[in-house]
Amino acid sequence: MILQCGSLVTLCFRIIHVRPQRVCIPGMCTKWGSSAWLSSFASENTRALYEKVLDLFWEWVESRYSPPRGVEPYAWLRDHRDEVKPGSDDPLHCERIVAAWYVSLGSMDLAESSAATYRAVLSATFERLLPRHAGVLRLPLEPSDGVS
């Protein structure tokens, strides 16, 4: 499947092998399309970093859990986070998943500064999933076992 994004000046082509849920918004091909917050970054480098981190996180989640197939990840995370907020049956469900991902960064070939950046990106994303920063993760940016 080939998606085409672009403006009058440039076109962006990506070949999609296994992820048909990608959506296209002007200037950026991304599966994180419903994130107005992500697309609002002035810096293309910042958007690219956030998308890279979110893609890594989503691939890790899909390999261990069973989010519905064909969903737009940002919208699904937002809806899911709203379901597991304080007062729900398992209010720290997302925190446990994110904490495990933080630890998994230690098995990647990342500098500590990059791992810290990845943790901060994911934390900032969750914080903004819900109105009034209600999606904020209730865990530290550093893994408790000291593994980056």
Secondary structure, DSSP 8 states (H G I E B T S, - for coil): -EEEEE-SS-EEEEE-SS-TT-EEETTEEETTTT-HHHHT-S-HHHHHHHHHHHHHHHHHHHHHS---TT--HHHHHHHHHHHTSTTSSSTTHHHHHHHHHHHHGGGSS--HHHHHHHHHHHHHHHHTTSGGGTT--SS-SS-TTS--
